[in-house]
Amino acid sequence: MDYSKINLGQLLSSENETIKRNAVGILKKLQRGKKCGCGRIIEITQDYCEECQKENKEANRIERKKQKV
Ligand SMILES: [Zn+2]
């Protein structure tokens, strides 16, 4: 069986109880959404929320200034 070609719907309708339970777990995680370190919900494709991205940029700028001195 090629697992890379199976989608979540197929897993959810599986007759194997263990597979089904795992699939439900994945589905719940997806529905809850991914969270940034600060607790805000973000897109699956993002690592940080916009606020944290701004803060990180600011921190990097300050760090660079320090290095110049
Ligand atoms: Zn954040």
N, CA, C, O and the ligand as a Tripos MOL2 file, in Angstrom:
@<TRIPOS>MOLECULE
protein
  277   275    70     0     0
PROTEIN
NO_CHARGES

@<TRIPOS>ATOM
      1 N           0.8420   -1.2010    0.0000 N.3       1 MET1
      2 CA          0.0000    0.0000    0.0000 C.3       1 MET1
      3 C           0.8770    1.2500    0.0000 C.2       1 MET1
      4 O           1.8170    1.3430    0.7890 O.2       1 MET1
      5 N           0.5820    2.2070   -0.8690 N.am      2 ASP2
      6 CA          1.3680    3.4330   -0.9310 C.3       2 ASP2
      7 C           0.7240    4.4950   -0.0230 C.2       2 ASP2
      8 O          -0.2420    5.1560   -0.4070 O.2       2 ASP2
      9 N           1.2770    4.6410    1.1760 N.am      3 TYR3
     10 CA          0.6740    5.5400    2.1590 C.3       3 TYR3
     11 C           0.7540    7.0180    1.7680 C.2       3 TYR3
     12 O          -0.0360    7.8360    2.2400 O.2       3 TYR3
     13 N           1.7120    7.3510    0.9050 N.am      4 SER4
     14 CA          1.8590    8.7540    0.5140 C.3       4 SER4
     15 C           0.6910    9.2160   -0.3630 C.2       4 SER4
     16 O           0.4790   10.4150   -0.5430 O.2       4 SER4
     17 N          -0.0580    8.2610   -0.9010 N.am      5 LYS5
     18 CA         -1.1640    8.6250   -1.7760 C.3       5 LYS5
     19 C          -2.5220    8.5480   -1.0710 C.2       5 LYS5
     20 O          -3.5640    8.7900   -1.6790 O.2       5 LYS5
     21 N          -2.4890    8.2110    0.2110 N.am      6 ILE6
     22 CA         -3.7340    8.1040    0.9670 C.3       6 ILE6
     23 C          -4.0680    9.4570    1.5870 C.2       6 ILE6
     24 O          -3.1860   10.1120    2.1430 O.2       6 ILE6
     25 N          -5.3100    9.8800    1.5030 N.am      7 ASN7
     26 CA         -5.6900   11.1290    2.1510 C.3       7 ASN7
     27 C          -6.4090   10.8560    3.4740 C.2       7 ASN7
     28 O          -6.7600    9.7210    3.7960 O.2       7 ASN7
     29 N          -6.6100   11.9250    4.2140 N.am      8 LEU8
     30 CA         -7.1880   11.8000    5.5470 C.3       8 LEU8
     31 C          -8.5800   11.1740    5.5220 C.2       8 LEU8
     32 O          -8.9410   10.4210    6.4270 O.2       8 LEU8
     33 N          -9.3500   11.4790    4.5050 N.am      9 GLY9
     34 CA        -10.6960   10.9220    4.3760 C.3       9 GLY9
     35 C         -10.6690    9.4050    4.2920 C.2       9 GLY9
     36 O         -11.5180    8.7190    4.8620 O.2       9 GLY9
     37 N          -9.6840    8.8960    3.5730 N.am     10 GLN10
     38 CA         -9.5460    7.4440    3.4340 C.3      10 GLN10
     39 C          -9.1650    6.8080    4.7710 C.2      10 GLN10
     40 O          -9.6340    5.7240    5.1200 O.2      10 GLN10
     41 N          -8.2950    7.5150    5.5130 N.am     11 LEU11
     42 CA         -7.8960    7.0050    6.8240 C.3      11 LEU11
     43 C          -9.0810    6.9980    7.7920 C.2      11 LEU11
     44 O          -9.2610    6.0640    8.5730 O.2      11 LEU11
     45 N          -9.8890    8.0690    7.7200 N.am     12 LEU12
     46 CA        -11.0400    8.1910    8.6110 C.3      12 LEU12
     47 C         -12.0730    7.1000    8.3550 C.2      12 LEU12
     48 O         -12.7860    6.6810    9.2670 O.2      12 LEU12
     49 N         -12.1450    6.6450    7.1100 N.am     13 SER13
     50 CA        -13.1210    5.6030    6.7950 C.3      13 SER13
     51 C         -12.5010    4.2100    6.8250 C.2      13 SER13
     52 O         -13.0980    3.2370    6.3640 O.2      13 SER13
     53 N         -11.2930    4.1360    7.3750 N.am     14 SER14
     54 CA        -10.6110    2.8540    7.4670 C.3      14 SER14
     55 C         -11.3420    1.9030    8.4170 C.2      14 SER14
     56 O         -12.0010    2.3280    9.3660 O.2      14 SER14
     57 N         -11.2090    0.6330    8.1400 N.am     15 GLU15
     58 CA        -11.8370   -0.3600    9.0260 C.3      15 GLU15
     59 C         -10.9250   -0.7030   10.1900 C.2      15 GLU15
     60 O         -11.3360   -1.3540   11.1500 O.2      15 GLU15
     61 N          -9.6690   -0.2500   10.0910 N.am     16 ASN16
     62 CA         -8.7140   -0.4740   11.1700 C.3      16 ASN16
     63 C          -8.9200    0.6050   12.2420 C.2      16 ASN16
     64 O          -8.7250    1.7930   11.9840 O.2      16 ASN16
     65 N          -9.3130    0.1780   13.4370 N.am     17 GLU17
     66 CA         -9.6530    1.1220   14.5160 C.3      17 GLU17
     67 C          -8.4790    2.0190   14.9000 C.2      17 GLU17
     68 O          -8.6740    3.2020   15.1810 O.2      17 GLU17
     69 N          -7.2610    1.4720   14.9150 N.am     18 THR18
     70 CA         -6.0780    2.2520   15.2920 C.3      18 THR18
     71 C          -5.8260    3.3600   14.2740 C.2      18 THR18
     72 O          -5.5710    4.5050   14.6460 O.2      18 THR18
     73 N          -5.8970    3.0160   12.9960 N.am     19 ILE19
     74 CA         -5.6980    4.0040   11.9280 C.3      19 ILE19
     75 C          -6.7660    5.0920   12.0260 C.2      19 ILE19
     76 O          -6.4790    6.2820   11.8940 O.2      19 ILE19
     77 N          -7.9910    4.6580   12.2580 N.am     20 LYS20
     78 CA         -9.1130    5.5840   12.3510 C.3      20 LYS20
     79 C          -8.9110    6.5680   13.5100 C.2      20 LYS20
     80 O          -9.1180    7.7720   13.3610 O.2      20 LYS20
     81 N          -8.5030    6.0320   14.6660 N.am     21 ARG21
     82 CA         -8.2910    6.8730   15.8440 C.3      21 ARG21
     83 C          -7.1910    7.8970   15.5930 C.2      21 ARG21
     84 O          -7.3220    9.0640   15.9610 O.2      21 ARG21
     85 N          -6.1050    7.4510   14.9620 N.am     22 ASN22
     86 CA         -5.0070    8.3660   14.6450 C.3      22 ASN22
     87 C          -5.4550    9.4470   13.6800 C.2      22 ASN22
     88 O          -5.0830   10.6120   13.8200 O.2      22 ASN22
     89 N          -6.2590    9.0520   12.6960 N.am     23 ALA23
     90 CA         -6.7480   10.0040   11.7030 C.3      23 ALA23
     91 C          -7.6310   11.0580   12.3670 C.2      23 ALA23
     92 O          -7.5540   12.2370   12.0210 O.2      23 ALA23
     93 N          -8.4630   10.6450   13.3150 N.am     24 VAL24
     94 CA         -9.3140   11.5910   14.0460 C.3      24 VAL24
     95 C          -8.4410   12.5620   14.8340 C.2      24 VAL24
     96 O          -8.7410   13.7540   14.9060 O.2      24 VAL24
     97 N          -7.3590   12.0500   15.4250 N.am     25 GLY25
     98 CA         -6.4250   12.9030   16.1660 C.3      25 GLY25
     99 C          -5.7990   13.9630   15.2820 C.2      25 GLY25
    100 O          -5.6870   15.1230   15.6770 O.2      25 GLY25
    101 N          -5.3890   13.5640   14.0810 N.am     26 ILE26
    102 CA         -4.7850   14.4960   13.1260 C.3      26 ILE26
    103 C          -5.8080   15.5530   12.7190 C.2      26 ILE26
    104 O          -5.5030   16.7440   12.6500 O.2      26 ILE26
    105 N          -7.0120   15.0940   12.4560 N.am     27 LEU27
    106 CA         -8.0760   16.0050   12.0310 C.3      27 LEU27
    107 C          -8.3470   17.0610   13.1050 C.2      27 LEU27
    108 O          -8.5180   18.2400   12.7960 O.2      27 LEU27
    109 N          -8.3840   16.6330   14.3520 N.am     28 LYS28
    110 CA         -8.6410   17.5720   15.4560 C.3      28 LYS28
    111 C          -7.5330   18.6090   15.5550 C.2      28 LYS28
    112 O          -7.7920   19.7880   15.7950 O.2      28 LYS28
    113 N          -6.2900   18.1580   15.3660 N.am     29 LYS29
    114 CA         -5.1510   19.0780   15.4090 C.3      29 LYS29
    115 C          -5.2640   20.1110   14.3040 C.2      29 LYS29
    116 O          -5.0230   21.2990   14.5230 O.2      29 LYS29
    117 N          -5.6300   19.6550   13.1220 N.am     30 LEU30
    118 CA         -5.7550   20.5600   11.9790 C.3      30 LEU30
    119 C          -6.8430   21.5880   12.2180 C.2      30 LEU30
    120 O          -6.6870   22.7610   11.8780 O.2      30 LEU30
    121 N          -7.9500   21.1440   12.8060 N.am     31 GLN31
    122 CA         -9.0730   22.0470   13.0540 C.3      31 GLN31
    123 C          -8.7270   23.0770   14.1180 C.2      31 GLN31
    124 O          -9.1740   24.2230   14.0520 O.2      31 GLN31
    125 N          -7.9300   22.6660   15.0990 N.am     32 ARG32
    126 CA         -7.5380   23.5810   16.1600 C.3      32 ARG32
    127 C          -6.5850   24.6410   15.6200 C.2      32 ARG32
    128 O          -6.5160   25.7490   16.1510 O.2      32 ARG32
    129 N          -5.8560   24.3010   14.5720 N.am     33 GLY33
    130 CA         -4.9230   25.2330   13.9690 C.3      33 GLY33
    131 C          -3.5670   25.2000   14.6340 C.2      33 GLY33
    132 O          -3.4040   24.6900   15.7420 O.2      33 GLY33
    133 N          -2.5970   25.7570   13.9310 N.am     34 LYS34
    134 CA         -1.2360   25.7940   14.4430 C.3      34 LYS34
    135 C          -1.0900   27.0360   15.3170 C.2      34 LYS34
    136 O          -1.6740   28.0790   15.0220 O.2      34 LYS34
    137 N          -0.3270   26.9250   16.3690 N.am     35 LYS35
    138 CA         -0.1640   28.0630   17.2630 C.3      35 LYS35
    139 C           1.2600   28.5780   17.2690 C.2      35 LYS35
    140 O           2.2250   27.8160   17.2220 O.2      35 LYS35
    141 N           1.3590   29.8850   17.3270 N.am     36 CYS36
    142 CA          2.6520   30.5480   17.4890 C.3      36 CYS36
    143 C           3.0720   30.4060   18.9580 C.2      36 CYS36
    144 O           2.2450   30.0880   19.8130 O.2      36 CYS36
    145 N           4.3320   30.6380   19.2420 N.am     37 GLY37
    146 CA          4.8280   30.5560   20.6100 C.3      37 GLY37
    147 C           4.0820   31.4590   21.5780 C.2      37 GLY37
    148 O           4.0070   31.1680   22.7720 O.2      37 GLY37
    149 N           3.5250   32.5670   21.0610 N.am     38 CYS38
    150 CA          2.8200   33.5260   21.9120 C.3      38 CYS38
    151 C           1.3660   33.1040   22.1410 C.2      38 CYS38
    152 O           0.6630   33.7220   22.9410 O.2      38 CYS38
    153 N           0.9130   32.0650   21.4490 N.am     39 GLY39
    154 CA         -0.4390   31.5620   21.6630 C.3      39 GLY39
    155 C          -1.4440   31.9560   20.5990 C.2      39 GLY39
    156 O          -2.5740   31.4670   20.5970 O.2      39 GLY39
    157 N          -1.0410   32.8390   19.6920 N.am     40 ARG40
    158 CA         -1.9550   33.2160   18.6160 C.3      40 ARG40
    159 C          -2.0360   32.0840   17.5900 C.2      40 ARG40
    160 O          -1.0580   31.3740   17.3580 O.2      40 ARG40
    161 N          -3.2010   31.9280   16.9870 N.am     41 ILE41
    162 CA         -3.3680   30.9000   15.9540 C.3      41 ILE41
    163 C          -2.8320   31.4220   14.6300 C.2      41 ILE41
    164 O          -3.1290   32.5460   14.2230 O.2      41 ILE41
    165 N          -2.0430   30.5940   13.9690 N.am     42 ILE42
    166 CA         -1.4140   30.9960   12.7080 C.3      42 ILE42
    167 C          -1.7000   29.9900   11.6130 C.2      42 ILE42
    168 O          -2.2210   28.9040   11.8660 O.2      42 ILE42
    169 N          -1.3440   30.3730   10.3700 N.am     43 GLU43
    170 CA         -1.4920   29.4740    9.2340 C.3      43 GLU43
    171 C          -0.5160   28.3040    9.3910 C.2      43 GLU43
    172 O           0.5510   28.4450    9.9890 O.2      43 GLU43
    173 N          -0.9000   27.1510    8.8450 N.am     44 ILE44
    174 CA         -0.0330   25.9690    8.8850 C.3      44 ILE44
    175 C           1.3340   26.2860    8.2590 C.2      44 ILE44
    176 O           2.3580   25.7520    8.6860 O.2      44 ILE44
    177 N           1.3360   27.1590    7.2460 N.am     45 THR45
    178 CA          2.5650   27.4620    6.5110 C.3      45 THR45
    179 C           3.4570   28.4580    7.2390 C.2      45 THR45
    180 O           4.6170   28.6290    6.8650 O.2      45 THR45
    181 N           2.9360   29.1240    8.2780 N.am     46 GLN46
    182 CA          3.7180   30.1200    9.0050 C.3      46 GLN46
    183 C           4.4080   29.5080   10.2150 C.2      46 GLN46
    184 O           3.9350   28.5190   10.7740 O.2      46 GLN46
    185 N           5.5330   30.1030   10.6170 N.am     47 ASP47
    186 CA          6.2240   29.6680   11.8230 C.3      47 ASP47
    187 C           5.8630   30.5760   12.9880 C.2      47 ASP47
    188 O           5.8360   30.1380   14.1390 O.2      47 ASP47
    189 N           5.5850   31.8490   12.6870 N.am     48 TYR48
    190 CA          5.2510   32.8210   13.7250 C.3      48 TYR48
    191 C           4.0640   33.6530   13.2690 C.2      48 TYR48
    192 O           3.7930   33.7450   12.0720 O.2      48 TYR48
    193 N           3.3590   34.2550   14.2100 N.am     49 CYS49
    194 CA          2.2940   35.1730   13.8530 C.3      49 CYS49
    195 C           2.9310   36.4810   13.3870 C.2      49 CYS49
    196 O           4.1370   36.6800   13.5360 O.2      49 CYS49
    197 N           2.1170   37.3640   12.8260 N.am     50 GLU50
    198 CA          2.6530   38.6100   12.2770 C.3      50 GLU50
    199 C           3.3050   39.4660   13.3570 C.2      50 GLU50
    200 O           4.3340   40.0980   13.1180 O.2      50 GLU50
    201 N           2.7100   39.4840   14.5340 N.am     51 GLU51
    202 CA          3.2690   40.2830   15.6320 C.3      51 GLU51
    203 C           4.6720   39.8090   15.9930 C.2      51 GLU51
    204 O           5.5820   40.6190   16.1670 O.2      51 GLU51
    205 N           4.8420   38.5010   16.1040 N.am     52 CYS52
    206 CA          6.1390   37.9490   16.4700 C.3      52 CYS52
    207 C           7.1580   38.1480   15.3530 C.2      52 CYS52
    208 O           8.3430   38.3620   15.6090 O.2      52 CYS52
    209 N           6.6780   38.0750   14.1040 N.am     53 GLN53
    210 CA          7.5790   38.3210   12.9790 C.3      53 GLN53
    211 C           8.1280   39.7340   13.0610 C.2      53 GLN53
    212 O           9.3150   39.9630   12.8310 O.2      53 GLN53
    213 N           7.2490   40.6880   13.3940 N.am     54 LYS54
    214 CA          7.6720   42.0800   13.5480 C.3      54 LYS54
    215 C           8.6850   42.1990   14.6710 C.2      54 LYS54
    216 O           9.7120   42.8630   14.5360 O.2      54 LYS54
    217 N           8.3760   41.5400   15.7900 N.am     55 GLU55
    218 CA          9.2830   41.5890   16.9450 C.3      55 GLU55
    219 C          10.6350   40.9750   16.6110 C.2      55 GLU55
    220 O          11.6780   41.4940   17.0100 O.2      55 GLU55
    221 N          10.6090   39.8760   15.8810 N.am     56 ASN56
    222 CA         11.8590   39.2200   15.4970 C.3      56 ASN56
    223 C          12.7020   40.1320   14.6160 C.2      56 ASN56
    224 O          13.9190   40.2180   14.7760 O.2      56 ASN56
    225 N          12.0330   40.8160   13.6790 N.am     57 LYS57
    226 CA         12.7510   41.7380   12.7930 C.3      57 LYS57
    227 C          13.3890   42.8400   13.6090 C.2      57 LYS57
    228 O          14.5400   43.2160   13.3840 O.2      57 LYS57
    229 N          12.6260   43.3520   14.5620 N.am     58 GLU58
    230 CA         13.1150   44.4260   15.4280 C.3      58 GLU58
    231 C          14.3230   43.9390   16.2270 C.2      58 GLU58
    232 O          15.3200   44.6500   16.3530 O.2      58 GLU58
    233 N          14.2270   42.7310   16.7620 N.am     59 ALA59
    234 CA         15.3140   42.1560   17.5610 C.3      59 ALA59
    235 C          16.5630   41.9760   16.7070 C.2      59 ALA59
    236 O          17.6770   42.2310   17.1650 O.2      59 ALA59
    237 N          16.3750   41.5370   15.4660 N.am     60 ASN60
    238 CA         17.5040   41.3570   14.5580 C.3      60 ASN60
    239 C          18.1900   42.6790   14.2630 C.2      60 ASN60
    240 O          19.4170   42.7550   14.1890 O.2      60 ASN60
    241 N          17.3690   43.7370   14.0920 N.am     61 ARG61
    242 CA         17.9150   45.0550   13.7790 C.3      61 ARG61
    243 C          18.7630   45.5580   14.9440 C.2      61 ARG61
    244 O          19.8500   46.1020   14.7470 O.2      61 ARG61
    245 N          18.2540   45.3690   16.1470 N.am     62 ILE62
    246 CA         18.9830   45.8190   17.3370 C.3      62 ILE62
    247 C          20.2880   45.0240   17.4640 C.2      62 ILE62
    248 O          21.3380   45.5720   17.7970 O.2      62 ILE62
    249 N          20.1940   43.7370   17.1940 N.am     63 GLU63
    250 CA         21.3650   42.8600   17.2760 C.3      63 GLU63
    251 C          22.4450   43.3110   16.2970 C.2      63 GLU63
    252 O          23.6310   43.3200   16.6240 O.2      63 GLU63
    253 N          22.0170   43.6840   15.0900 N.am     64 ARG64
    254 CA         22.9680   44.1270   14.0800 C.3      64 ARG64
    255 C          23.6470   45.4400   14.4730 C.2      64 ARG64
    256 O          24.8420   45.6350   14.2520 O.2      64 ARG64
    257 N          22.8500   46.3310   15.0620 N.am     65 LYS65
    258 CA         23.3840   47.6140   15.5080 C.3      65 LYS65
    259 C          24.4670   47.4000   16.5530 C.2      65 LYS65
    260 O          25.5080   48.0580   16.5430 O.2      65 LYS65
    261 N          24.1920   46.4520   17.4640 N.am     66 LYS66
    262 CA         25.1480   46.1490   18.5370 C.3      66 LYS66
    263 C          26.4640   45.6620   17.9500 C.2      66 LYS66
    264 O          27.5400   46.0290   18.4210 O.2      66 LYS66
    265 N          26.3670   44.8380   16.9220 N.am     67 GLN67
    266 CA         27.5610   44.2570   16.3320 C.3      67 GLN67
    267 C          28.4360   45.3150   15.6390 C.2      67 GLN67
    268 O          29.6610   45.1990   15.6000 O.2      67 GLN67
    269 N          27.7760   46.3480   15.0930 N.am     68 LYS68
    270 CA         28.5180   47.4190   14.4180 C.3      68 LYS68
    271 C          29.3780   48.2100   15.3970 C.2      68 LYS68
    272 O          30.4710   48.6670   15.0650 O.2      68 LYS68
    273 N          28.8540   48.3610   16.6150 N.am     69 VAL69
    274 CA         29.5400   49.2100   17.6000 C.3      69 VAL69
    275 C          30.8130   48.5740   18.1310 C.2      69 VAL69
    276 O          31.4970   49.1660   18.9650 O.2      69 VAL69
    277 ZN          3.3240   35.1050   17.9830 Zn       70 ZN70
@<TRIPOS>BOND
     1     1     2 1
     2     2     3 1
     3     3     4 2
     4     3     5 am
     5     5     6 1
     6     6     7 1
     7     7     8 2
     8     7     9 am
     9     9    10 1
    10    10    11 1
    11    11    12 2
    12    11    13 am
    13    13    14 1
    14    14    15 1
    15    15    16 2
    16    15    17 am
    17    17    18 1
    18    18    19 1
    19    19    20 2
    20    19    21 am
    21    21    22 1
    22    22    23 1
    23    23    24 2
    24    23    25 am
    25    25    26 1
    26    26    27 1
    27    27    28 2
    28    27    29 am
    29    29    30 1
    30    30    31 1
    31    31    32 2
    32    31    33 am
    33    33    34 1
    34    34    35 1
    35    35    36 2
    36    35    37 am
    37    37    38 1
    38    38    39 1
    39    39    40 2
    40    39    41 am
    41    41    42 1
    42    42    43 1
    43    43    44 2
    44    43    45 am
    45    45    46 1
    46    46    47 1
    47    47    48 2
    48    47    49 am
    49    49    50 1
    50    50    51 1
    51    51    52 2
    52    51    53 am
    53    53    54 1
    54    54    55 1
    55    55    56 2
    56    55    57 am
    57    57    58 1
    58    58    59 1
    59    59    60 2
    60    59    61 am
    61    61    62 1
    62    62    63 1
    63    63    64 2
    64    63    65 am
    65    65    66 1
    66    66    67 1
    67    67    68 2
    68    67    69 am
    69    69    70 1
    70    70    71 1
    71    71    72 2
    72    71    73 am
    73    73    74 1
    74    74    75 1
    75    75    76 2
    76    75    77 am
    77    77    78 1
    78    78    79 1
    79    79    80 2
    80    79    81 am
    81    81    82 1
    82    82    83 1
    83    83    84 2
    84    83    85 am
    85    85    86 1
    86    86    87 1
    87    87    88 2
    88    87    89 am
    89    89    90 1
    90    90    91 1
    91    91    92 2
    92    91    93 am
    93    93    94 1
    94    94    95 1
    95    95    96 2
    96    95    97 am
    97    97    98 1
    98    98    99 1
    99    99   100 2
   100    99   101 am
   101   101   102 1
   102   102   103 1
   103   103   104 2
   104   103   105 am
   105   105   106 1
   106   106   107 1
   107   107   108 2
   108   107   109 am
   109   109   110 1
   110   110   111 1
   111   111   112 2
   112   111   113 am
   113   113   114 1
   114   114   115 1
   115   115   116 2
   116   115   117 am
   117   117   118 1
   118   118   119 1
   119   119   120 2
   120   119   121 am
   121   121   122 1
   122   122   123 1
   123   123   124 2
   124   123   125 am
   125   125   126 1
   126   126   127 1
   127   127   128 2
   128   127   129 am
   129   129   130 1
   130   130   131 1
   131   131   132 2
   132   131   133 am
   133   133   134 1
   134   134   135 1
   135   135   136 2
   136   135   137 am
   137   137   138 1
   138   138   139 1
   139   139   140 2
   140   139   141 am
   141   141   142 1
   142   142   143 1
   143   143   144 2
   144   143   145 am
   145   145   146 1
   146   146   147 1
   147   147   148 2
   148   147   149 am
   149   149   150 1
   150   150   151 1
   151   151   152 2
   152   151   153 am
   153   153   154 1
   154   154   155 1
   155   155   156 2
   156   155   157 am
   157   157   158 1
   158   158   159 1
   159   159   160 2
   160   159   161 am
   161   161   162 1
   162   162   163 1
   163   163   164 2
   164   163   165 am
   165   165   166 1
   166   166   167 1
   167   167   168 2
   168   167   169 am
   169   169   170 1
   170   170   171 1
   171   171   172 2
   172   171   173 am
   173   173   174 1
   174   174   175 1
   175   175   176 2
   176   175   177 am
   177   177   178 1
   178   178   179 1
   179   179   180 2
   180   179   181 am
   181   181   182 1
   182   182   183 1
   183   183   184 2
   184   183   185 am
   185   185   186 1
   186   186   187 1
   187   187   188 2
   188   187   189 am
   189   189   190 1
   190   190   191 1
   191   191   192 2
   192   191   193 am
   193   193   194 1
   194   194   195 1
   195   195   196 2
   196   195   197 am
   197   197   198 1
   198   198   199 1
   199   199   200 2
   200   199   201 am
   201   201   202 1
   202   202   203 1
   203   203   204 2
   204   203   205 am
   205   205   206 1
   206   206   207 1
   207   207   208 2
   208   207   209 am
   209   209   210 1
   210   210   211 1
   211   211   212 2
   212   211   213 am
   213   213   214 1
   214   214   215 1
   215   215   216 2
   216   215   217 am
   217   217   218 1
   218   218   219 1
   219   219   220 2
   220   219   221 am
   221   221   222 1
   222   222   223 1
   223   223   224 2
   224   223   225 am
   225   225   226 1
   226   226   227 1
   227   227   228 2
   228   227   229 am
   229   229   230 1
   230   230   231 1
   231   231   232 2
   232   231   233 am
   233   233   234 1
   234   234   235 1
   235   235   236 2
   236   235   237 am
   237   237   238 1
   238   238   239 1
   239   239   240 2
   240   239   241 am
   241   241   242 1
   242   242   243 1
   243   243   244 2
   244   243   245 am
   245   245   246 1
   246   246   247 1
   247   247   248 2
   248   247   249 am
   249   249   250 1
   250   250   251 1
   251   251   252 2
   252   251   253 am
   253   253   254 1
   254   254   255 1
   255   255   256 2
   256   255   257 am
   257   257   258 1
   258   258   259 1
   259   259   260 2
   260   259   261 am
   261   261   262 1
   262   262   263 1
   263   263   264 2
   264   263   265 am
   265   265   266 1
   266   266   267 1
   267   267   268 2
   268   267   269 am
   269   269   270 1
   270   270   271 1
   271   271   272 2
   272   271   273 am
   273   273   274 1
   274   274   275 1
   275   275   276 2
@<TRIPOS>SUBSTRUCTURE
     1 MET1         2 RESIDUE 1 A MET
     2 ASP2         6 RESIDUE 1 A ASP
     3 TYR3        10 RESIDUE 1 A TYR
     4 SER4        14 RESIDUE 1 A SER
     5 LYS5        18 RESIDUE 1 A LYS
     6 ILE6        22 RESIDUE 1 A ILE
     7 ASN7        26 RESIDUE 1 A ASN
     8 LEU8        30 RESIDUE 1 A LEU
     9 GLY9        34 RESIDUE 1 A GLY
    10 GLN10       38 RESIDUE 1 A GLN
    11 LEU11       42 RESIDUE 1 A LEU
    12 LEU12       46 RESIDUE 1 A LEU
    13 SER13       50 RESIDUE 1 A SER
    14 SER14       54 RESIDUE 1 A SER
    15 GLU15       58 RESIDUE 1 A GLU
    16 ASN16       62 RESIDUE 1 A ASN
    17 GLU17       66 RESIDUE 1 A GLU
    18 THR18       70 RESIDUE 1 A THR
    19 ILE19       74 RESIDUE 1 A ILE
    20 LYS20       78 RESIDUE 1 A LYS
    21 ARG21       82 RESIDUE 1 A ARG
    22 ASN22       86 RESIDUE 1 A ASN
    23 ALA23       90 RESIDUE 1 A ALA
    24 VAL24       94 RESIDUE 1 A VAL
    25 GLY25       98 RESIDUE 1 A GLY
    26 ILE26      102 RESIDUE 1 A ILE
    27 LEU27      106 RESIDUE 1 A LEU
    28 LYS28      110 RESIDUE 1 A LYS
    29 LYS29      114 RESIDUE 1 A LYS
    30 LEU30      118 RESIDUE 1 A LEU
    31 GLN31      122 RESIDUE 1 A GLN
    32 ARG32      126 RESIDUE 1 A ARG
    33 GLY33      130 RESIDUE 1 A GLY
    34 LYS34      134 RESIDUE 1 A LYS
    35 LYS35      138 RESIDUE 1 A LYS
    36 CYS36      142 RESIDUE 1 A CYS
    37 GLY37      146 RESIDUE 1 A GLY
    38 CYS38      150 RESIDUE 1 A CYS
    39 GLY39      154 RESIDUE 1 A GLY
    40 ARG40      158 RESIDUE 1 A ARG
    41 ILE41      162 RESIDUE 1 A ILE
    42 ILE42      166 RESIDUE 1 A ILE
    43 GLU43      170 RESIDUE 1 A GLU
    44 ILE44      174 RESIDUE 1 A ILE
    45 THR45      178 RESIDUE 1 A THR
    46 GLN46      182 RESIDUE 1 A GLN
    47 ASP47      186 RESIDUE 1 A ASP
    48 TYR48      190 RESIDUE 1 A TYR
    49 CYS49      194 RESIDUE 1 A CYS
    50 GLU50      198 RESIDUE 1 A GLU
    51 GLU51      202 RESIDUE 1 A GLU
    52 CYS52      206 RESIDUE 1 A CYS
    53 GLN53      210 RESIDUE 1 A GLN
    54 LYS54      214 RESIDUE 1 A LYS
    55 GLU55      218 RESIDUE 1 A GLU
    56 ASN56      222 RESIDUE 1 A ASN
    57 LYS57      226 RESIDUE 1 A LYS
    58 GLU58      230 RESIDUE 1 A GLU
    59 ALA59      234 RESIDUE 1 A ALA
    60 ASN60      238 RESIDUE 1 A ASN
    61 ARG61      242 RESIDUE 1 A ARG
    62 ILE62      246 RESIDUE 1 A ILE
    63 GLU63      250 RESIDUE 1 A GLU
    64 ARG64      254 RESIDUE 1 A ARG
    65 LYS65      258 RESIDUE 1 A LYS
    66 LYS66      262 RESIDUE 1 A LYS
    67 GLN67      266 RESIDUE 1 A GLN
    68 LYS68      270 RESIDUE 1 A LYS
    69 VAL69      274 RESIDUE 1 A VAL
    70 ZN70       277 GROUP 0 **** ****
